[in-house]
Amino acid sequence: RRPHPAPTSQLKVARPRPLPQSRPRLSKEQKTTLVKSPAVHALVIDDSLVIRKSMFRALSRLGYEVTQATNGLEGLKELQARVFDLVLCDFLMPVMDGLDCVQQYREWEKAHRPWFNQYIIGISAHASPKDIEKGKSAGMDDFKPKPVTMKCLKEMTSSEAQENVTRTLDKVLNVGDRASGDSSSTEEMPTANGSINPVSTQKPKFVGRQPVCLIAQDASQISAKTMSETAQRRGWQTVVVNDGEDALRLLKIRNWDAVFLDTEMPRLTGARCVLRFRDWEKEHRVARQSNVIFMSSEYIPSPTQQTTSTVYPTGFDGALGKPVLIKDLVALLKRSEASITDSSHSASIVAR
């Protein structure tokens, strides 16, 4: 016999739990629109890894894209390479201390970036009142003792002086220009006295085709993106790879109007890459690949200071120092543009 069903009053019906509302997946374009634009950038110059890491985490939480430099010389190069909303510079560091870094930058700034006064805050755990005065005399705008707390950073980033800096950069530079500090593509730039002078935005005119540039640099480096954006603003097409083997493969596929090879790349360094390519080129190309540029963090004179007697590593036609200065990159691109013709391009890719 079948058992009788229990009375309805004795049945316990479990209520279904509401499903958690999952966040809708965003497309790449939608994610991009959520990013604060233009991005705000900070530079931390300090020889202490602990300090750099803590500042990186704190500033990142506040919405900054953070660049790090381990000594005053690296910091000076970063300051010359781009503009920042906020710069924190230690006083005592190896190679070059903070005072020399800021003083040399202020001298460079007057000649090359008179439209903008970079906001720089000195930081130190042992600076005396006399040292603080020396820092301000060297060109620092303010001073904060270490350790710099999150509360202190919030106060700094929301201060009127800091907001004025960010507003100036938002008004004058677009997102691409802020990444490089280059003023060549902006329509108007303020002079030292605050007046506005027009700056030419005219791109070079290429007859028949668009020049193509190959940039090979380790993925951990940030300058490849800036280099690519700078070249594209001048009307170039760019291809970026992250190791020497990929660069060698692309060098064999076609002739490029300009090639930038970093000496520090995985699998195959830039120097070994170009040597292997030159050996292959002798057997398979009629015309030699020109405008192959050597990139290194060692001291390299500006392209404007290099002469016909300058000796480059074997297989290279020029050199570019890192961190890359936009004016140096543009100088090399202009040199390549001067040599571009349709006839030379078509002849250079003919194989034997």
C-alpha positions as CSV (number, residue, x, y, z in Angstrom):
1,R,0.0,0.0,0.0
2,R,1.2,3.5,-0.8
3,P,1.7,5.8,2.1
4,H,-0.7,8.7,2.4
5,P,0.9,12.0,1.7
6,A,1.5,14.2,4.8
7,P,-1.0,17.0,5.4
8,T,-0.2,20.2,3.7
9,S,0.2,22.0,6.9
10,Q,3.1,19.7,7.9
11,L,5.1,20.2,4.7
12,K,8.1,22.5,5.0
13,V,8.9,24.2,1.7
14,A,12.3,25.8,1.5
15,R,12.3,29.2,0.1
16,P,14.7,29.6,-2.8
17,R,17.6,31.9,-1.9
18,P,17.9,34.9,-4.2
19,L,20.9,34.5,-6.5
20,P,23.6,37.0,-5.9
21,Q,23.6,39.7,-8.5
22,S,26.7,39.4,-10.5
23,R,28.3,42.5,-12.0
24,P,27.8,42.8,-15.7
25,R,30.9,42.1,-17.7
26,L,32.3,45.1,-19.3
27,S,33.8,45.3,-22.8
28,K,37.4,46.6,-23.2
29,E,35.9,49.9,-24.5
30,Q,33.6,50.2,-21.5
31,K,36.4,49.6,-19.1
32,T,38.5,52.2,-20.8
33,T,35.7,54.8,-20.3
34,L,35.7,54.1,-16.6
35,V,39.4,55.1,-16.2
36,K,39.9,58.6,-15.0
37,S,40.9,60.6,-18.1
38,P,43.3,62.2,-18.5
39,A,45.3,60.0,-16.0
40,V,47.2,61.6,-13.2
41,H,50.9,60.7,-13.0
42,A,53.3,60.7,-10.0
43,L,57.0,60.2,-9.8
44,V,58.7,58.8,-6.7
45,I,62.5,59.3,-6.6
46,D,64.0,57.3,-3.6
47,D,66.8,54.8,-3.2
48,S,64.8,52.8,-0.6
49,L,62.8,49.9,-2.1
50,V,60.6,49.8,0.9
51,I,59.7,53.5,0.6
52,R,59.1,53.2,-3.2
53,K,56.8,50.2,-2.7
54,S,54.7,51.8,0.0
55,M,54.4,55.1,-2.0
56,F,53.5,53.1,-5.1
57,R,50.7,51.3,-3.3
58,A,49.3,54.4,-1.6
59,L,49.4,56.6,-4.7
60,S,47.9,53.9,-6.8
61,R,45.0,53.7,-4.4
62,L,44.6,57.4,-4.9
63,G,44.3,57.0,-8.6
64,Y,47.8,57.8,-9.7
65,E,49.9,56.1,-12.3
66,V,53.3,55.8,-10.5
67,T,56.8,55.9,-12.0
68,Q,59.7,55.0,-9.8
69,A,63.4,56.1,-9.9
70,T,66.1,54.7,-7.7
71,N,68.4,57.7,-7.6
72,G,68.7,61.3,-8.6
73,L,70.1,60.6,-12.0
74,E,67.3,58.3,-13.0
75,G,64.8,60.8,-11.5
76,L,66.3,63.6,-13.6
77,K,65.9,61.6,-16.8
78,E,62.3,60.8,-15.9
79,L,61.5,64.4,-15.2
80,Q,62.9,65.4,-18.6
81,A,61.0,62.6,-20.3
82,R,57.5,63.6,-19.3
83,V,55.4,65.9,-17.1
84,F,54.0,64.7,-13.8
85,D,51.1,65.9,-11.6
86,L,53.1,65.1,-8.5
87,V,56.8,64.4,-7.8
88,L,58.2,63.1,-4.5
89,C,62.0,63.4,-4.2
90,D,64.3,62.1,-1.5
91,F,67.2,64.3,-0.3
92,L,70.0,61.7,0.2
93,M,70.5,59.2,-2.6
94,P,73.5,57.5,-4.3
95,V,74.8,58.5,-7.8
96,M,73.0,61.9,-7.5
97,D,71.2,63.3,-4.5
98,G,67.8,65.0,-4.5
99,L,69.1,68.6,-4.4
100,D,71.3,68.2,-7.4
101,C,68.6,66.4,-9.3
102,V,66.0,69.1,-8.7
103,Q,68.5,72.0,-9.3
104,Q,69.7,70.5,-12.7
105,Y,66.1,69.8,-13.7
106,R,65.0,73.4,-12.9
107,E,67.8,74.7,-15.2
108,W,66.7,72.3,-17.9
109,E,63.1,73.2,-17.4
110,K,63.7,76.9,-18.0
111,A,65.2,76.2,-21.4
112,H,63.0,73.3,-22.6
113,R,59.7,73.5,-20.8
114,P,59.1,77.1,-19.8
115,W,55.4,76.8,-20.0
116,F,55.2,74.5,-17.0
117,N,56.6,74.5,-13.4
118,Q,56.9,70.9,-12.3
119,Y,55.5,70.5,-8.7
120,I,58.2,68.8,-6.6
121,I,58.0,67.8,-3.0
122,G,61.1,66.9,-1.1
123,I,60.9,64.0,1.4
124,S,63.4,63.0,4.1
125,A,63.6,61.3,7.5
126,H,66.7,63.3,8.6
127,A,66.5,66.7,7.0
128,S,67.2,69.7,9.3
129,P,65.5,73.1,8.9
130,K,68.6,74.2,7.1
131,D,68.4,71.3,4.7
132,I,64.8,72.1,4.0
133,E,65.7,75.6,3.1
134,K,68.5,74.3,0.8
135,G,65.9,72.1,-0.9
136,K,63.5,75.0,-1.5
137,S,66.4,77.1,-2.8
138,A,67.3,74.2,-5.2
139,G,63.8,74.3,-6.6
140,M,61.6,72.1,-4.4
141,D,58.1,73.5,-3.8
142,D,57.4,71.9,-0.5
143,F,58.8,69.4,2.1
144,K,57.3,66.4,4.0
145,P,59.0,64.3,6.6
146,K,59.3,60.5,6.1
147,P,57.5,58.2,6.6
148,V,54.8,59.9,4.4
149,T,51.5,58.6,5.7
150,M,48.4,58.0,3.7
151,K,46.7,60.9,5.4
152,C,49.5,63.2,4.4
153,L,49.3,62.0,0.8
154,K,45.6,62.6,0.7
155,E,46.2,66.1,2.0
156,M,48.9,66.7,-0.6
157,T,46.9,65.4,-3.5
158,S,43.8,67.4,-2.6
159,S,45.7,70.7,-1.8
160,E,45.0,73.8,-3.9
161,A,48.6,73.8,-5.2
162,Q,48.3,70.2,-6.5
163,E,44.9,70.8,-8.0
164,N,46.2,73.8,-9.9
165,V,49.0,71.7,-11.4
166,T,46.5,69.0,-12.5
167,R,44.1,71.6,-14.0
168,T,47.0,73.2,-15.9
169,L,48.0,69.8,-17.4
170,D,44.3,68.9,-18.2
171,K,43.9,72.2,-20.0
172,V,47.1,72.2,-21.9
173,L,47.8,68.6,-22.7
174,N,45.7,65.8,-24.0
175,V,46.1,62.2,-22.7
176,G,48.7,61.2,-25.2
177,D,50.8,64.3,-24.6
178,R,50.7,63.9,-20.8
179,A,52.3,60.5,-21.2
180,S,55.3,62.0,-22.9
181,G,55.5,65.6,-21.8
182,D,55.9,66.5,-25.5
183,S,54.3,69.8,-26.5
184,S,54.9,69.3,-30.2
185,S,51.3,68.2,-31.0
186,T,49.4,70.6,-28.8
187,E,47.7,73.5,-30.4
188,E,48.6,76.1,-27.8
189,M,51.2,76.2,-25.1
190,P,51.5,78.7,-22.2
191,T,54.8,80.7,-22.0
192,A,56.7,81.4,-18.8
193,N,54.6,84.6,-18.2
194,G,51.3,82.8,-18.6
195,S,50.4,84.1,-22.1
196,I,49.4,81.7,-24.9
197,N,51.5,81.1,-28.0
198,P,50.4,78.9,-30.8
199,V,52.5,75.9,-31.6
200,S,52.5,74.2,-35.0
201,T,50.5,70.9,-35.2
202,Q,51.3,70.2,-38.8
203,K,52.4,66.7,-39.4
204,P,55.0,65.9,-42.1
205,K,53.4,65.1,-45.4
206,F,54.4,61.7,-46.9
207,V,54.0,61.2,-50.6
208,G,52.5,57.8,-51.6
209,R,52.6,55.9,-48.4
210,Q,52.8,56.0,-44.6
211,P,56.2,55.3,-43.0
212,V,56.4,52.2,-40.7
213,C,58.5,51.9,-37.6
214,L,59.5,48.8,-35.6
215,I,60.0,49.1,-31.8
216,A,61.5,46.2,-30.0
217,Q,61.7,46.5,-26.2
218,D,61.2,44.4,-23.1
219,A,57.6,44.3,-22.0
220,S,58.7,45.6,-18.5
221,Q,59.7,48.9,-20.0
222,I,57.2,51.7,-20.3
223,S,58.8,53.8,-23.0
224,A,57.7,51.6,-25.9
225,K,54.1,52.8,-25.6
226,T,55.2,56.4,-25.4
227,M,57.5,56.0,-28.4
228,S,54.7,54.4,-30.4
229,E,52.2,57.1,-29.5
230,T,54.7,59.8,-30.4
231,A,55.5,58.2,-33.8
232,Q,51.8,57.8,-34.6
233,R,51.1,61.5,-33.8
234,R,53.7,62.3,-36.5
235,G,51.8,60.1,-39.0
236,W,53.8,56.8,-38.6
237,Q,52.5,53.3,-38.4
238,T,54.1,51.4,-35.5
239,V,54.7,47.7,-34.6
240,V,55.8,46.9,-31.1
241,V,57.4,43.6,-30.0
242,N,58.9,42.5,-26.7
243,D,61.8,40.2,-27.5
244,G,64.7,40.0,-29.9
245,E,63.5,36.8,-31.7
246,D,60.3,38.5,-32.8
247,A,62.2,41.6,-33.9
248,L,64.6,39.4,-36.0
249,R,61.6,37.7,-37.7
250,L,60.0,41.0,-38.6
251,L,63.3,42.5,-39.8
252,K,63.5,39.6,-42.3
253,I,59.9,40.1,-43.5
254,R,60.2,43.7,-44.9
255,N,62.2,46.8,-44.9
256,W,61.4,49.4,-42.2
257,D,61.7,53.1,-42.3
258,A,63.0,53.1,-38.7
259,V,63.9,50.4,-36.3
260,F,64.5,50.8,-32.5
261,L,66.2,47.8,-30.8
262,D,66.6,47.8,-27.0
263,T,69.9,46.2,-25.9
264,E,68.0,44.5,-22.9
265,M,65.5,42.1,-24.3
266,P,64.6,38.4,-23.5
267,R,65.6,35.5,-25.8
268,L,67.9,37.8,-28.0
269,T,69.4,41.1,-27.1
270,G,69.2,44.0,-29.5
271,A,73.0,43.8,-30.3
272,R,72.8,40.1,-31.1
273,C,69.6,40.5,-33.1
274,V,71.1,43.1,-35.4
275,L,74.3,41.1,-35.9
276,R,72.3,38.0,-37.0
277,F,70.1,40.1,-39.2
278,R,73.1,41.8,-41.0
279,D,74.5,38.3,-41.7
280,W,71.1,37.2,-43.2
281,E,70.8,40.5,-45.0
282,K,74.0,40.0,-47.0
283,E,72.5,36.9,-48.6
284,H,68.9,37.9,-49.1
285,R,68.7,41.7,-49.6
286,V,69.8,44.1,-52.3
287,A,69.6,47.2,-50.3
288,R,70.8,47.6,-46.7
289,Q,68.2,48.2,-43.9
290,S,68.9,51.8,-42.7
291,N,67.9,53.8,-39.6
292,V,68.5,51.0,-37.1
293,I,68.7,52.6,-33.7
294,F,70.5,51.2,-30.7
295,M,68.7,51.8,-27.3
296,S,70.5,51.6,-24.0
297,S,70.3,52.9,-20.4
298,E,74.0,53.8,-20.5
299,Y,74.9,57.4,-21.2
300,I,74.2,58.2,-24.9
301,P,74.6,61.8,-26.2
302,S,71.5,63.4,-27.7
303,P,71.0,62.7,-31.5
304,T,71.4,66.5,-32.0
305,Q,74.9,66.2,-30.5
306,Q,75.9,63.1,-32.5
307,T,78.1,63.7,-35.6
308,T,79.2,61.8,-38.6
309,S,82.2,60.7,-36.6
310,T,80.1,59.2,-33.8
311,V,80.8,55.4,-33.6
312,Y,77.8,53.2,-33.0
313,P,77.7,49.4,-32.1
314,T,78.2,47.2,-35.1
315,G,75.2,47.0,-37.4
316,F,73.5,50.1,-36.0
317,D,73.0,53.6,-37.6
318,G,72.2,55.6,-34.5
319,A,71.7,55.5,-30.7
320,L,69.0,56.6,-28.3
321,G,69.4,56.8,-24.5
322,K,66.9,55.5,-21.9
323,P,64.6,56.8,-20.4
324,V,63.7,58.1,-23.8
325,L,63.4,61.8,-24.2
326,I,60.7,62.8,-26.7
327,K,62.8,65.4,-28.4
328,D,65.5,62.9,-29.0
329,L,63.0,60.4,-30.5
330,V,61.5,63.1,-32.7
331,A,65.0,64.1,-33.9
332,L,65.6,60.5,-35.1
333,L,62.2,60.2,-36.7
334,K,62.8,63.4,-38.6
335,R,66.1,62.1,-39.8
336,S,64.3,58.9,-41.0
337,E,61.6,61.0,-42.6
338,A,64.1,62.9,-44.6
339,S,65.4,59.7,-46.3
340,I,61.9,58.3,-47.2
341,T,61.1,58.1,-50.9
342,D,58.8,55.7,-52.7
343,S,61.5,54.5,-55.1
344,S,64.0,53.7,-52.4
345,H,61.3,51.8,-50.4
346,S,60.3,49.6,-53.4
347,A,63.9,48.8,-54.3
348,S,64.9,48.0,-50.7
349,I,62.6,45.0,-50.4
350,V,63.6,43.2,-53.5
351,A,65.3,39.9,-52.6
352,R,68.2,38.4,-54.5
